[in-house]
Amino acid sequence: MQTQENTGASALERRIDMAVAKVDIDKEVEQRLRRISKTVKMPGFRPGKVPMNLVAQQYGSQAHSEALGAAVEKAFSEQVRGQKLRVAGYPRIEPKAAANDAQMEFTAVFEVYPEVALGDVSGSSVERPTLTVGDAEVDKTIEVLRKQRTGYVAAGRPAAKDDRLTIDFTGRKNGEEFPGGRAVDFPLMLGSGMMLPDFEAALTGMSEGETKTFDVTFPADYHAADLAGQLVQFEATCKKVEAPKLPELDADFARALGINDGDLVKMREEVKGNLEREVKKRLLARVKNQVMDALLVVNNIDVPKALVDMEAQQMAENALKDMQSRGMDAKNMPVDASWFTEQAVRRVKLGLVLAELVKAKDLHAKPEQVRAIVEDYSQTFEDPKEVVRWYYSQPQRLAEAEALAMENNVVEWMLANAKSVDKPLSFDELMGNAA
């Protein structure tokens, strides 16, 4: 007798009872042992001539385990197909006390995919941020690029905010030097927040070659417990005071940005083109986040824990890989998958909802849409055609572009079917710059 039921532990959890005949298991074990006997090697016997009783003695347990596993898997698959269940993750197999000696009984506990009945989005609201890239935005971007290439020259005056200092210092608590309190030729950007505010304030106004002694009180929540809340004394010597110097807006600067002939007009055109692509990407990202939030509100579904656990584990592994790519030693990093559970739930929900929406509304990525995304991305490289060729040389490389095209189709569908309103956005707000 087989039954399917909701266990009550989860709306998506199911149980199926199964039975496998012992005689079938015994036959399968015998067949497996015969196959093993043809190739097994034992001292004193030629290959294929090892007595069956010795083969069974050494490999019987393994053969029985494999035969039983295969039989249970087959029985489970037949039950699932017969009841048209979409299994999420892997089942947990629990043995049961058999009603007779002729069979072995088990219960499979597993989760199923939820039924997604798409909700009505007509009442949802989505703001569509807008921004046109003009001369002012290009000018601001060029200034950012100049600041990124800031050089430093001898200031010839006392230290001020944004200067780069080179200092030696020694810190003492109760007259004794404390660990980590000494540095030689230490570079410090005044106003960067790199050091404690009182420390930087004491250095402001110092001149090259000057030595100064001053007190600093560490915050009560300072990470080093033996210094937290403590008053210490520093002795610092200012060895260099260098003032920031922005590069001139000239042909050399244009060449530094990849304009080989140093033409400033071409440089502005290049900056504007790159900026327009970046603005378009950021505007779309803002709309997309709203669209996904709105879809989750009208499609509040249960998700299989098995899928959430797998997604969280994948996110944890990606976090470790990211740390390693940044040069960090991630071997002993305590990255726990549970940290990503909330994000994983959102991702799994969106994945299920989007899959159903794409299927129901035929929002699949079209080849020309994928091509447009790849070509747009390739424009940021020196040889765009080579980048496009690289993508299309292996179809699996297009998966990311296909997913992006599909999401863009979902956004367009949502904007057409929900309430949407344009909202002008400032350049600084979009780019995250200080006003």
Helices and strands as residue ranges (DSSP letters): E 4-6, E 13-21, H 22-37, H 52-83, E 87-96, E 103-112, E 125-130, H 135-148, E 151-154, E 164-173, E 176-189, H 197-203, E 211-217, E 231-245, H 251-256, H 264-298, H 305-325, G 337-340, H 341-361, H 367-378, H 384-393, G 395-398, H 399-417, E 419-424, H 427-431
